[in-house]
Amino acid sequence: MPNRRHLLAGIAAAMTLPLLPMSASGQEKLPVVASFSVLGDFVREVGGERVAVTTLVGPNGDAHVYSPTPADAKSMAAARLIVVNGLKFEGWMTRLIKSSGAKATIATATTGIAPLELKDDDHGKGGHGHDHGGRDPHAWQSVPNAKIYVANIRDALSAADPAGKASYEANAAAYLARLDAVDAEIKAAVARIPADRRKAITSHDAFGYFVKAYGIQFIAPQGVSTEAEASAKDVGRIIRQMKAEKIPAVFLENVTNPRLIEQIARETGAKIGGQLFSDALSDANGPAGTYIQMMKHNISQIEKALGAGPA
């Protein structure tokens, strides 16, 4: 029965085709790859039901030292839009795009942001400044910068899926209003911290944009990347500075080994002010499952640790 054979062959062929994700309304979703968890959250907020987002470096993952997988290459090849941070944050991305044969549009979320130039002493911390081209890539740590990320993502989604432009614009407008509220909340919290206590220690130098936007001073024994260990000289300098300036607290980070910060806390008597989320969100059930939750969690931990003077 040739008809039956043709039917079975057709079914077999269909089973080998990738299944495209569909929205609740039956609309084919736009396949988008985001390089790391913060960008993935931005894309979901702006894209809503119209997008299917694959995030390469997931919750609590460290993009500085990430090694792409064959599954990542497959996702890249299937994507119609790839969203990257830029500023040399994802040093492995160019190789992955090439090896995957990806034909998608590449959107750089930091376009239009004025990057922070790293100081000479940042270059000295394991050469990390050189790894990032002399610029700090952690621009999302400032909410005003996050708004630029969102606008860039809105425009990139609209270009990739013109039929969804009105939806992307509406989603982005609503999300930008929520970001304005978070920005005001952070500024109010910082204002409640005594000026002489607005300083703390973190593992690696991920909070430069936060410092510039909000006026909390963070000092880190590592540079802007986590790729190399801090030297004994760097750690000794931090400990002396903490004692001289009476820096009240140190913070753990979700993407770095806690041993270094625990050592500094022991040797200085400073309290550990909790865990901050720097380069990655937590998983969905954690305290920083979204960008807004991350920023709210971080400022809550900072205010709690620095806000009250000595008893």
Backbone as a ProteinNet text record, in pm:
[ID]
protein_1_A
[PRIMARY]
MPNRRHLLAGIAAAMTLPLLPMSASGQEKLPVVASFSVLGDFVREVGGERVAVTTLVGPNGDAHVYSPTPADAKSMAAARLIVVNGLKFEGWMTRLIKSSGAKATIATATTGIAPLELKDDDHGKGGHGHDHGGRDPHAWQSVPNAKIYVANIRDALSAADPAGKASYEANAAAYLARLDAVDAEIKAAVARIPADRRKAITSHDAFGYFVKAYGIQFIAPQGVSTEAEASAKDVGRIIRQMKAEKIPAVFLENVTNPRLIEQIARETGAKIGGQLFSDALSDANGPAGTYIQMMKHNISQIEKALGAGPA
[TERTIARY]
84.4	0	87.9	114	203.9	156.9	24.5	-25.4	12.7	0.1	33.5	183.4	266.8	411.6	447	382.9	410.1	369.8	256.3	209.1	307.7	353.4	449.1	579.2	626	749.9	734.2	615.6	590.8	591.3	531.1	530.5	672.8	752.5	891.2	970.5	949.9	1022.3	982.2	853.3	806.2	864.1	882.3	935.6	1080.6	1151.6	1291.9	1306.6	1198.3	1206	1197.7	1268.8	1258.4	1119.2	1066.5	935.7	952.2	885.1	895.8	800.7	846.6	758.4	644.9	527.5	409.4	355.9	297.3	233.8	95.6	30.6	-102.7	-202.7	-177.9	-269.4	-237.8	-138.2	-102.1	0.8	53.6	154.5	291.7	366.6	502.8	588.4	660.8	742.3	876.3	927.8	1057.5	1167.9	1254.7	1362.2	1476.7	1503.8	1605.8	1704	1832.6	1936.5	1991.1	1998.8	2062.1	2187.3	2293.8	2421	2423.9	2356	2358.4	2227.3	2210.6	2078.6	2013.9	2092.2	2032.9	1970.9	2043.5	1989.6	1867.4	1871.3	1756.4	1631.4	1646.3	1531.4	1479.8	1569.4	1527.5	1448.5	1499.8	1432.6	1293.7	1280.9	1149.1	1051.6	1100.6	1013.2	961.7	1049.2	1010.2	937.6	984.2	928.7	795.5	774.8	648.4	619.9	494.3	447	500.6	556.5	596.9	735	810.6	948	969.6	1063.1	1112.8	1260.9	1296.8	1432.2	1515.4	1633.8	1734.3	1848	1881.2	1991.6	2110.8	2225.7	2343.3	2403.5	2442.2	2499.1	2384.2	2343.9	2221.2	2237.7	2138.8	2141.4	2269.6	2326.6	2449.7	2569.6	2559.7	2670.4	2765	2890.9	2993.7	3033	2986.4	3013.7	3161.1	3238.5	3381.2	3455.4	3414.2	3488.9	3403.7	3297.3	3204	3264.9	3232.1	3272.1	3146.3	3123.4	3002.4	2993.2	2870.8	2842.2	2787.9	2784.3	2721.2	2575.3	2505.2	2365.5	2357.6	2457.2	2460.7	2473	2560.7	2579.4	2449.9	2377.9	2250.5	2148.7	2143.1	2050.9	2085.7	2215.5	2260.6	2220.4	2236	2204.4	2055.4	1971.5	1826.4	1770.6	1850.3	1800.3	1782.6	1687.7	1673.7	1730.4	1749.9	1811	1899.7	2021.6	2114.8	2147.8	2124	2147.1	2269.8	2368.6	2492.1	2511.2	2591.3	2621	2715.8	2822.7	2926.6	3028.5	3112.1	3221.7	3313.9	3324.3	3412	3379.1	3252.3	3210.9	3212.2	3161.9	3155	3270.2	3388.3	3506.2	3496.3	3406.8	3390.9	3285.1	3213.2	3096.2	3132	3236.3	3272.6	3302.3	3377.5	3409.6	3282.8	3191.4	3068.3	2981	2970	2890.6	2947.8	3080	3144.8	3128.1	3153.1	3148.1	3006	2906.4	2767.1	2707.4	2773.2	2716.4	2592.4	2577.2	2457.3	2440.4	2316.8	2284	2197.5	2174.2	2085	2145.6	2058.9	2103.7	2164.5	2276.8	2341.4	2307.9	2245	2212.5	2301.1	2372.8	2459.5	2383.4	2352.6	2262.4	2322.7	2455.9	2519.4	2539.4	2489.2	2504.1	2447	2527.5	2482	2518.5	2571.5	2614.1	2758.2	2785.2	2922.5	2997.3	3092.4	3159.5	3255.4	3266.9	3364.8	3503.1	3596.4	3735.1	3798.3	3870.7	3933.8	4059.8	4079.1	4199.2	4320.1	4439.4	4562.9	4570.6	4523.4	4535.7	4438.7	4329.2	4240.4	4310	4390.7	4464.7	4564.2	4610.1	4711.5	4658.3	4526.8	4469.7	4452.3	4558.2	4549.9	4531.8	4554.5	4541	4398.7	4301.2	4161.8	4119.6	4175.7	4140.2	4172.9	4284.6	4324.9	4225.4	4177.7	4082.7	3958.5	3917.5	3795.4	3824.7	3944.1	3975	3984	4014.3	4028.2	3896.3	3785.2	3653.3	3577.7	3499.9	3422	3294.5	3272.2	3154.5	3026	3031.7	2917.1	2816.2	2777.2	2698.5	2557.7	2505.1	2368.7	2355.4	2466.7	2458	2407.4	2384.5	2318.5	2181.2	2075.9	1941.5	1923.2	1976.6	1966.7	2029.9	2138.7	2195.7	2104.4	2043.5	1952.1	1839.5	1797.8	1692.8	1741.6	1870.2	1926.3	1930.1	1967.6	1962.5	1821.7	1721.9	1583.4	1541.1	1577.4	1542.9	1610	1735.1	1805.1	1739.2	1699	1633.6	1496.7	1422.2	1292.2	1309.5	1409.6	1431.2	1476.8	1560.9	1609.2	1496.4	1409.6	1295.3	1200.1	1177.2	1086.8	1140.5	1272.7	1332.7	1324.4	1342	1337.9	1195.4	1099.9	959.1	871.4	866.6	793	646	585.1	443.7	421.8	527	514.8	556.7	584.9	642.1	556.9	427.1	340	345.1	348.7	356.2	487.8	597.9	729.1	737.7	681.9	685.9	604.1	487.7	403.7	470	525	593.2	712.2	790.2	907.9	867.7	763.8	720.1	679.3	605.3	563.3	683.9	778.8	896.9	987.6	1002.2	1084.7	1027.2	894.9	833.7	866.7	868.8	906.5	1053.9	1138.5	1280.3	1299.1	1220.5	1227.6	1197.2	1098.3	1061.8	1175.6	1241.8	1354.5	1470.6	1497.5	1604.1	1579.9	1455.6	1420.9	1435.3	1400.9	1410.4	1556.6	1645.3	1787.7	1843.2	1810.3	1859.2	1810	1685.6	1631.2	1703.3	1734.4	1804.9	1945.9	2016.5	2151.9	2149.7	2048.5	2037.5	2021.8	1969.6	1952.8	2081.2	2182	2309.7	2399	2454.3	2544.4	2657.3	2691.9	2789.5	2922.5	2964.4	3095.2	3092.1	2975.1	2964.6	2931.2	2937	2899	3017.8	3074.1	3186.8	3188	3228.6	3229.1	3323.4	3347.8	3436.2	3351.8	3382.3	3322.2	3434.5	3398.6	3500.3	3569	3490.6	3551.3	3482.7	3547.6	3511.8	3395.9	3275.5	3159.6	3063.8	3093.4	2993.4	3033.4	3123	3168.5	3055.8	2962.1	2851.1	2753.4	2739.7	2657.3	2718.7	2851	2922.9	2897.7	2912.5	2896.9	2753.7	2656.1	2515.8	2463.7	2514.2	2449.4	2539.9	2670.5	2756.5	2801	2783.1	2841	2977.3	3080.8	3215.4	3239.6	3269.3	3304.6	3451.9	3520.6	3661.6	3672.8	3750.9	3758.4	3902.6	3940.6	4076.1	4099.5	3992.1	4005	3966.3	4005.7	3967.5	3825.8	3796.5	3660.6	3625.4	3722.1	3695.5	3725	3665.5	3691	3793.5	3857.7	3939.7	4066	4125.7	4249.9	4228.2	4304	4295.8	4357.8	4304	4366	4502	4598.1	4731	4733	4833.4	4850.7	4870.3	4937.5	4960.2	4828	4739.5	4608.5	4528.8	4528.9	4453.6	4509.2	4642.3	4705	4669.3	4666	4631.1	4487.3	4398.2	4257.3	4242.7	4313	4302.2	4353.6	4465	4517.4	4420.7	4363.6	4268.8	4144.1	4096.4	3977.3	4001	4118.4	4148.3	4165.5	4235.2	4261.4	4133	4044.4	3923.5	3801.7	3822.8	3713.3	3594	3625	3519.6	3435.6	3304	3224.5	3183.7	3184.1	3127.6	3193.9	3187.5	3230.4	3111.6	3106.4	2994.9	3045.6	2975.4	2998.5	2929	2971	2902.4	2860	2751.9	2701.2	2788.7	2879.2	2960.1	3105.5	3140.6	3280	3292.5	3411.8	3440.3	3439.8	3368.7	3358.8	3484.2	3581.8	3694.8	3772.6	3793.7	3872.5	3805	3675.7	3602.4	3596	3579.8	3576.7	3710.6	3820.9	3954.7	3968.5	3925.7	3935.2	3850.8	3732.2	3645.5	3712.3	3774.7	3842.2	3955.1	4033.3	4153	4124.2	4006.4	3974.7	3866.6	3793.8	3682.6	3557.4	3560	3440.9	3334.5	3208.2	3101.2	3072.8	3029.6	2986.9	2842.7	2822.3	2691.2	2593.7	2623	2532.4	2590	2506.4	2547.7	2485.9	2570.3	2522.7	2524.6	2434.4	2428.5	2486.9	2594.6	2668.8	2654.3	2706.9	2713.2	2605.1	2520.7	2418.2	2302.2	2183.8	2067.6	2074.9	1989.4	1971.9	1877.4	1851.9	1748.2	1612.3	1508.7	1376.7	1326	1367.8	1321	1409.1	1518.6	1610.3	1567	1650.7	1613.9	1634.1	1695	1727.2	1695.7	1574.8	1536.2	1512.3	1494.2	1480	1575.4	1594.9	1682.3	1629	1500	1443.4	1459.4	1434.1	1455.2	1601.9	1693.4	1836.8	1872.6	1829.6	1864.7	1801.2	1678.4	1612	1682.5	1719.7	1790	1924.3	1999.9	2132.9	2125.7	2037	2032.4	1979.7	1892.9	1845.7	1960.8	2045.3	2161.2	2260.2	2281.2	2376.2	2328	2201.3	2148.4	2151.1	2117.4	2116.1	2255.1	2356.9	2494.1	2559.5	2528.2	2597.3	2515	2383.8	2296.3	2309.9	2331.9	2337.3	2483.2	2509.3	2642	2668.6	2788.9	2819.6	2727.8	2691.1	2598.3	2663.6
-119.9	0	124.9	183.4	296.3	415.8	434	550.1	539.1	415.7	393.7	416.2	365.3	384.4	532.9	605.4	748.9	821.6	776.6	839.8	816.1	690	658.1	733.5	745.5	818.7	965.5	1019	1159.4	1181.9	1089.1	1099.9	1093	999.1	984.4	1111.4	1168.4	1291.3	1403.5	1414	1521.4	1508.6	1383.2	1361.5	1406.5	1416.5	1458.1	1609.7	1682.5	1827.7	1882.7	1991.4	2049.8	2106.7	2085.8	2139.6	2284.3	2375.4	2516.9	2547.7	2620	2652.8	2743.1	2721.9	2798.9	2871.7	2988.3	3062.4	3003.8	3053	3003.1	3030.3	3134.6	3169.4	3092.9	3003.3	2925.6	2993.9	3104.6	3180	3114.9	3098.3	3046.8	3147.8	3100.9	3191.9	3220.6	3339.7	3378.9	3314.3	3230.4	3168.1	3268.2	3296.2	3393.7	3326.8	3351.1	3305.4	3426.9	3419	3522.3	3462.4	3540.4	3483.5	3444.9	3522.4	3487.8	3528.7	3492.6	3493.9	3631.5	3737.8	3871.4	3910.2	3885.7	3916.5	3830.8	3704.9	3617.8	3672.9	3727.9	3786	3909	3995.5	4113.4	4072.9	3972.2	3929.4	3874.2	3797.7	3743.6	3854.8	3954.8	4065.3	4141.7	4168.2	4246.2	4159.3	4036.6	3949.7	3888.8	3862.4	3802.4	3671.8	3654	3529	3505.8	3608.2	3595.5	3533.2	3515	3466.7	3336.7	3256.3	3138.2	3163.4	3179.9	3223.5	3106.5	3091.7	2998	3079.5	3053.7	3124.5	3030.3	3074	2986.6	2969.2	3078.6	3071.4	3094.2	2987.7	2992.2	3048.9	3026.2	3077.7	3038.3	3134	3114.7	3073.7	3089.3	3055	3171.8	3142.3	3245.1	3257	3363.6	3381.3	3405	3451.4	3475.9	3346.9	3236.5	3110.6	3001.6	3040.8	2944.3	2871.3	2743.1	2662.8	2619.1	2669.4	2632.9	2483.2	2434.7	2293.3	2271.2	2145	2117.3	2163.1	2154.1	2200.5	2351	2424.4	2569.4	2598.9	2524.8	2545	2516.5	2413.8	2379	2491.1	2546.8	2657.3	2780.3	2806.2	2921.6	2906	2785.1	2760.6	2777.7	2749	2757.3	2897.1	2983.4	3114.6	3209.8	3300.9	3410.4	3540.4	3544.5	3660.9	3611.2	3665.2	3632.9	3763.4	3765.9	3887.2	3866.5	3954.6	3946	4075	4065.7	4184.8	4278.1	4218.4	4300.6	4344.3	4441.6	4488.7	4373.4	4274.5	4157.8	4075.8	4082.6	4003.5	3855	3820.7	3680.8	3653.4	3627	3607.9	3488.2	3395.7	3272	3284.4	3396	3405.9	3406.2	3478.8	3486.3	3347.5	3267.1	3130.4	3046	3063.4	2983.7	3019.8	3149	3190.9	3129.1	3132.7	3079.4	2928.3	2858	2711.3	2659.2	2735.2	2689.2	2715.4	2802.7	2840.6	2926.3	2992.7	3073.3	3181.7	3197.5	3300.6	3410.8	3403	3497.5	3638.1	3736.4	3872.6	3876.4	3946.3	3961.5	4100	4106.7	4234.5	4252.1	4362.7	4392.8	4483.4	4430.9	4501.1	4627.9	4639.7	4757.5	4872.1	4858.6	4966.6	5097	5203.4	5333	5361.3	5261.4	5281.1	5330.7	5430.2	5479.9	5384.5	5306.4	5208	5274	5212	5259.2	5211.4	5302.8	5266.6	5215.6	5105.2	5048.4	5125.7	5144.8	5213.8	5122.6	5181.5	5102.9	4990.8	5015.8	4909.9	4796.2	4822.8	4713.6	4622.2	4681.6	4600.2	4509.8	4550.5	4473.8	4351.4	4342.5	4229.9	4111.8	4038.2	3918.8	3950.6	4075.7	4111.3	4118.2	4128.3	4120.4	4239.2	4356	4472.4	4448.4	4382.5	4352.7	4256.9	4158.2	4061	4130.2	4238.3	4307.2	4433.6	4443.4	4556.8	4687.3	4679.5	4801.5	4863.6	4791.4	4843.8	4745.7	4799.6	4718.2	4672.1	4540.1	4492	4481.6	4505.4	4476.6	4591.9	4640.5	4764.1	4749.8	4627.6	4606.6	4639.3	4657.3	4685	4825.9	4906.8	5036.4	5025.2	5058.9	5048.4	5141.2	5265.1	5345.6	5275.9	5203.9	5126.3	5010.9	4946.8	4835.9	4883.6	5008.2	5063.6	5074	5101.3	5104.1	4962.7	4864.5	4724.5	4692.6	4728.1	4693.8	4760.4	4886.7	4957	4890.7	4851.1	4782.3	4648.1	4575.7	4446.1	4465.6	4566.1	4598.5	4623.9	4704.7	4738.3	4616.3	4531.9	4412.6	4313.1	4294.8	4204.7	4258.3	4389.1	4449.2	4431.5	4441.5	4422.6	4277	4184.2	4041.6	3992.1	4056.7	4014.8	4139.4	4203.5	4329.2	4320	4203.3	4188.1	4204.4	4183.6	4194.4	4328.5	4424.4	4551.9	4618.5	4626.7	4692.7	4620.9	4488.6	4409.9	4435.1	4435.8	4458.3	4598.6	4695.7	4833	4847.2	4783.4	4789.8	4718.9	4600.1	4526.3	4604.6	4663.1	4739.4	4861.3	4932.5	5051.9	5016.5	4907.4	4864.7	4825.2	4755.8	4710.7	4828.5	4924.2	5042.3	5119.9	5125.8	5193.4	5120.7	4987.5	4909.5	4932.6	4945.7	4973.2	5111.1	5209.3	5342.1	5333.3	5251.7	5236.4	5171	5071.8	5005.9	5103.4	5183.8	5282.7	5378	5424.8	5515.6	5445.5	5317.3	5239.7	5225.2	5200	5186.9	5319.1	5428.4	5560	5594.2	5560.6	5588.1	5505.8	5380.4	5294.2	5345.4	5386.2	5439.3	5565.2	5648.1	5772.4	5744.8	5628.6	5593.2	5540	5510.4	5459.9	5579.7	5587.2	5698.9	5709.2	5830.3	5852.4	5784.4	5781.5	5723.2	5571	5509.7	5362.9	5309.4	5392	5349.1	5286.6	5183.8	5113.4	4969.3	4878.6	4736.1	4663	4535.9	4449.7	4343.6	4318.9	4207.2	4124.5	4006.9	3914.9	3968.3	4001.9	4053.7	4184.2	4258.7	4398.5	4409.2	4368.9	4364.4	4481	4568.4	4667.3	4811.3	4829.7	4963.7	5055.6	5003.5	5086	5116.1	5021.9	5044.4	5156.3	5151.9	5255.5	5393.1	5400.7	5529.9	5581.4	5491.4	5533.6	5566	5495	5502.9	5545.6	5550.7	5608.4	5515.5	5383.6	5287.4	5248	5250.3	5214.5	5065.9	4992.4	4851	4832.3	4754.5	4725	4573.4	4529.5	4386.5	4342.8	4227.6	4175.6	4123.1	4078.9	4036.6	4152.7	4142.1	4244.4	4223.3	4270.8	4262.1	4122.6	4032.5	3895.3	3803.1	3683.1	3583.6	3479.7	3502.2	3395.9	3363.7	3461.4	3435.9	3463.7	3393.2	3413.8	3548.1	3608.5	3730.3	3693.5	3782.9	3756.9	3784.8	3728.2	3754.7	3904.1	3969.8	4114.5	4191	4151.8	4216.9	4196.7	4073.1	4043.3	4122.7	4127.8	4204.4	4351.8	4404.9	4547	4573.2	4481.7	4496.4	4494.3	4400.1	4386.8	4513.2	4566.5	4691.2	4807.1	4812.8	4920.8	4908.7	4787.5	4767.6	4815	4780.3	4820.1	4970.7	5030.7	5175	5255.5	5210.6	5287.8	5237.6	5134.6	5076.8	5039	4967	4921.4	4816.2	4835.9	4756.6	4616.9	4588.1	4459.2	4407.1	4275.6	4209.4	4128.4	4110.6	4037.3	3921.6	3808.9	3696.2	3725.3	3654.7	3664.5	3525.5	3520.4	3388.7	3321.4	3394.8	3331.6	3310.1	3338.1	3323.8	3234.7	3178.2	3093.7	3179.2	3138.1	3221.6	3224.1	3136.6	3124	3253.4	3325.8	3449	3552.3	3572.6	3670.5	3625.9	3496.1	3445.7	3469.5	3452.8	3480.1	3627.4	3715.8	3859.8	3896.4	3837.5	3865.2	3821.3	3702.4	3652.2	3744.6	3791.9	3868.6	4014	4061.4	4202	4219	4112.1	4123.1	4182.8	4208.5	4261.9	4154.4	4196.8	4097.3	4065.9	3941.8	3903.4	3949.4	4039.9	4103.7	4027	3902.4	3824.1	3804.4	3754.1	3721.2	3819.6	3873.8	3959.9	3882.4	3918.7	3857.9	3957.7	3916.9	4010.2	3977.3	3863.6	3828.9	3730.7	3690.3	3591.1	3601.6	3567.3	3556.6	3427	3415.8	3287.3	3201.7	3078.3	3001.4	3062.6	3013.7	3076.3	3078.4	2981.6	2973.8	3051.3	3109.8	3183.3	3328	3406.4	3544.8	3640.8	3594.6	3683.8	3616.4	3564.3	3491.1	3578.9	3709.6	3805.6	3921.6	4005.8	4122.4	4214	4240.5	4329.3	4268.1	4138.4	4072.1	4080.6	4067	4075.6	4212.3	4317.8	4452	4483.5	4438.8	4459.4	4380.3	4256	4173.4	4236.7	4277.5	4333	4457.8	4550.9	4673.9	4645.6	4546.2	4507.6	4454.8	4368	4314.3	4425.7	4517.8	4627.1	4719	4755.4	4845.4	4778.5	4649.5	4577.1	4572.7	4552.3	4539.7	4674.4	4776	4904	5011	4990.3	5097.9	5134	5035.8	5063.3	5081.1	5185.3	5207.5	5114.6	5118.6	5031.7	5058	4951.6	4964.7	5039
0	0	0	-119.5	-126.4	-44.6	-37.1	39.3	186.3	237.2	378.6	400.2	304.8	319.1	315.7	224.8	214.8	343.2	400.4	523.7	638	650.2	756.7	736.9	612.4	584.7	621.9	592.7	626.5	775.6	850.3	996.8	1051.4	999.5	1044.8	1018	898.1	864.4	957.3	987.1	1075	1214.7	1258.6	1393.6	1405.6	1293.8	1301.1	1302.2	1269.5	1267.5	1409.2	1441.2	1573.9	1596.5	1714.5	1748.2	1790.7	1720.8	1754	1868.3	1971.2	2084.2	2038.9	2097.2	2060	2182.5	2160.2	2269.3	2294.4	2400.7	2435.2	2323.3	2244.5	2135.1	2006.5	2013	1894.6	1806.2	1852.9	1777.4	1796.4	1687.3	1699.9	1776	1876.8	1958.1	1889.8	1915.5	1861.1	1944.6	1885	1963.3	1986.4	2113.4	2152.5	2247.7	2226.2	2319.8	2392.2	2524.9	2606.9	2669.4	2676.2	2719.2	2866.1	2952.8	3096.1	3161.7	3288.3	3352.3	3361	3384.8	3394.5	3260.2	3151	3018.9	2988.6	3028.7	3007.1	3072.7	3193.2	3263.3	3190.1	3144.1	3068.5	2943.2	2870.9	2747.4	2778.1	2885.4	2922	2959.7	3031.6	3072	2949.6	2854.8	2737.5	2635.6	2621	2517.8	2553.6	2683.1	2726.2	2654.8	2617.3	2556.3	2415.2	2353.9	2213.6	2196.8	2306	2293	2369.9	2320.3	2391.9	2417.6	2543.3	2578.8	2628.5	2571.6	2621.7	2680.5	2806.7	2873.2	2881.8	2832.3	2829.8	2969.6	3035.1	3170.2	3267.6	3334.7	3413.6	3553.4	3640.1	3776.9	3849.8	3923.2	4002.2	3917.2	3784.9	3696.1	3677.2	3654.9	3639.9	3492.9	3427.8	3284.7	3255	3355	3333.7	3296.3	3355.7	3338.4	3271.9	3206	3148.3	3028.4	3015.6	2899.5	2825.3	2703.9	2629.3	2603.5	2589.6	2568	2426.7	2380.1	2249.9	2244.4	2358.7	2361.7	2337.7	2387.5	2363.4	2213.9	2147.2	2002.7	1926.5	1970.4	1906.1	1925.7	2046.9	2074.5	1991	1978.1	1899.9	1753.2	1700.9	1559.9	1532	1631.4	1613.3	1640.9	1702.6	1745	1627.7	1642.3	1546.1	1602.6	1734.9	1799.8	1912.4	1920.6	2029.3	2101.3	2232.1	2311.1	2399.4	2384	2461.7	2541	2646.2	2726.1	2651.9	2594.2	2533.3	2636.5	2600.4	2686.4	2725.6	2636.4	2654	2779.3	2822.9	2939.9	2907.3	2787.3	2746.2	2650.4	2703.3	2618.6	2526.1	2555.8	2480	2369.9	2366	2278.9	2129.6	2092.5	1950.1	1894.4	1971	1927	1915.5	2010.8	2010	1889.5	1860	1744	1616.9	1604.3	1484.5	1474.4	1584.7	1580.4	1562.3	1609	1599	1460.7	1383.5	1254.1	1266.3	1380.3	1405.6	1299.1	1253.7	1153.9	1215.9	1345.4	1412.3	1418.9	1436.3	1464	1603.8	1619	1750.6	1804.1	1919.6	1983.8	2106.9	2113.3	2228.7	2323.8	2441.9	2534	2593.4	2593.6	2653.7	2554.5	2433	2333.8	2389.7	2384.2	2433.8	2578.3	2648.7	2787.9	2788.7	2871.4	2886.5	2979.9	2927.8	3014.3	3112	3228.8	3326.7	3285.2	3278.6	3249.9	3378.4	3369.2	3487.6	3522.5	3652.2	3699.2	3685.5	3692.7	3677.8	3778.9	3903.8	4004.3	3976.6	3903.6	3864.3	3764	3673.9	3577.2	3647.5	3763.6	3833	3903	3922.1	3994.9	3900.7	3882	3797.6	3651	3611.6	3470.1	3422	3513	3471	3387.3	3414.7	3335.3	3188.8	3165.5	3027.1	2962.9	3038.9	2984.2	2929	2990.6	2950.8	2871.2	2813.3	2729.4	2805.5	2935.1	3014.9	3056.4	3034.1	3069.1	3157.8	3249.2	3341.5	3270.6	3260.7	3186.4	3268.4	3402	3489	3491.8	3374.3	3366.8	3423.6	3432	3482.2	3630.5	3702.2	3845.6	3876.4	3774.8	3788.3	3723.3	3796.7	3738.3	3617.3	3620.2	3496.8	3376	3396.3	3286.1	3246.5	3344.8	3314.5	3223	3239.5	3153	3007.7	2989.4	2853.7	2796.2	2878.6	2835.1	2782.7	2861.3	2827.8	2697.3	2678.7	2554.7	2434.3	2449.5	2340.2	2307.2	2410.3	2389.8	2324.2	2368.5	2305.6	2155.5	2121.1	1980.1	1899.4	1960.8	1890.7	1867.6	1967.2	1950.8	1843.9	1844	1745	1603.3	1588.4	1455.9	1411.2	1506.3	1472.1	1449.7	1513.9	1507.4	1497.5	1379.1	1364.7	1405.5	1389.1	1425.8	1576.3	1653.2	1798.5	1854.8	1768.3	1814.8	1922.6	1901.6	1999.3	2134.8	2129.4	2253.1	2325.4	2250.7	2312.8	2372.4	2302.7	2354.3	2482.2	2485.4	2605.9	2724.1	2698.5	2805.6	2858.9	2768	2808.8	2889.8	2848.2	2921.8	3064.6	3079.6	3213.8	3299	3237.7	3312.2	3348.1	3257.7	3287.2	3405.3	3417.3	3532.3	3662.6	3657.3	3776.7	3811.2	3708.9	3734.8	3798	3755.5	3818	3967.5	4001.6	4142.6	4221.5	4162.5	4229.8	4248.7	4145.8	4153.5	4270.8	4284	4394.5	4529.7	4534.3	4658.3	4702.5	4606.7	4639	4691.2	4623.9	4667.1	4807.2	4837.1	4970.4	5076.4	5044	5139.9	5166.1	5060.6	5077.6	5163	5143.6	5221.2	5370.3	5405.4	5547.8	5610.2	5529.3	5581.5	5614.5	5736	5767.9	5665.3	5627	5519.6	5547.6	5675.6	5707.3	5710.6	5690.1	5688.8	5549.9	5447.5	5313.4	5240.1	5301.5	5239	5287.5	5200	5233.5	5139.9	5172.6	5093.1	5022.5	4893	4820.3	4757.6	4705.9	4653.9	4529	4424.8	4302.9	4263.3	4178	4155	4056.6	4101.9	4012.9	4034	4127.7	4168	4134.7	4037.4	4003	3958.8	3880.4	3832.9	3947.5	4039.1	4158	4242	4258	4333.8	4271.7	4139.8	4072.2	4082.7	4071.1	4071.3	4210.6	4314.2	4445	4560.2	4538.6	4640.6	4751.7	4734.8	4829.9	4774.7	4858.6	4813	4836.7	4729.6	4741.7	4707.4	4787.9	4767	4750.9	4651.1	4622.3	4603.8	4662.9	4643.4	4502.9	4433.6	4294.5	4204	4076.8	3980.5	3930.9	3808.2	3756.8	3706.1	3697.9	3658.6	3776.3	3771.9	3876.6	3831.9	3717.5	3658.5	3737.3	3805.7	3879.6	4027.8	4108.9	4253.3	4291.2	4396.1	4448.9	4508.2	4493.9	4549.1	4698.9	4767.7	4911.1	4934.9	4840.6	4852	4848.6	4755.2	4747.3	4875.4	4926.3	5048	5165.6	5176.3	5284.9	5277.4	5156.9	5139.2	5183.3	5146.3	5184.5	5336.6	5400.9	5546.6	5615.6	5567.2	5627.4	5606.4	5487.9	5458.3	5545.2	5563.8	5647	5789.4	5843.2	5981.6	5992.4	5893.8	5899.5	5883.4	5795	5766	5843	5926.6	6005.3	5916.1	5807.8	5716.9	5789.3	5797.7	5892	5848.3	5716.9	5675.8	5548.4	5533.6	5410.3	5358.6	5228	5167.2	5083.6	5093.1	5003.8	4871.2	4765.5	4636.6	4592.2	4516.6	4475.3	4371	4302.9	4198.6	4239.5	4364.5	4405.3	4528.9	4545.8	4661.3	4788.4	4893.5	5013.4	5100	5074.5	5167.8	5185.3	5075.9	5082.1	5171.2	5151.7	5232.6	5378	5400.9	5538.7	5608.4	5532.8	5588.8	5626.7	5537.6	5564.7	5686.7	5697.5	5812.7	5942.8	5940.1	6060.8	6103.9	6006.5	6039.6	6074.6	6041.5	6069	6174.5	6201.9	6296.3	6234	6103.2	6035.8	6028.3	6027.1	6016.9	5870.4	5845.1	5711.3	5694.5	5600.2	5585.1	5498.7	5468.8	5385.5	5246.4	5157.9	5021.3	4923	4835.1	4727.1	4595.7	4505.7	4373.6	4275.6	4209.6	4124.8	3977.5	3935.1	3792.5	3749.6	3841	3807.3	3905.7	3857.7	3944.5	4024.5	4125.4	4193.5	4109.8	4154.5	4086.5	4121.9	4057	4070.3	4214	4294	4433.3	4530.5	4480.8	4567	4585.7	4654.1	4684.6	4569	4459.6	4347.8	4215.1	4203.5	4083.5	3962.8	3985.3	3876.2	3903	3801.5	3819.4	3929.5	3928.6	4031.6	4169.4	4182.3	4311.9	4354.4	4257.5	4287.8	4344.4	4278.5	4324	4459.4	4480.9	4610.2	4720.9	4689	4787.6	4823.6	4721.9	4748.1	4834.7	4803.1	4882.9	5023.1	5036.2	5169.9	5255	5195.5	5267.8	5302.9	5208.7	5230.5	5342.4	5337.8	5441.9	5578.5	5581.5	5708	5771.1	5688.6	5739.4	5771.1	5693.4	5708	5778.5	5784.8	5830.4	5976.6	6060.5	6204.5	6247.7	6320.8	6375.9	6491.2	6549.5	6662.5	6780.5	6847.9	6961.5	7075.4
[MASK]
+++++++++++++++++++++++++++++++++++++++++++++++++++++++++++++++++++++++++++++++++++++++++++++++++++++++++++++++++++++++++++++++++++++++++++++++++++++++++++++++++++++++++++++++++++++++++++++++++++++++++++++++++++++++++++++++++++++++++++++++++++++++++++++++++++++++++++++++++++++++++++++++++++++++++++++++++++++++

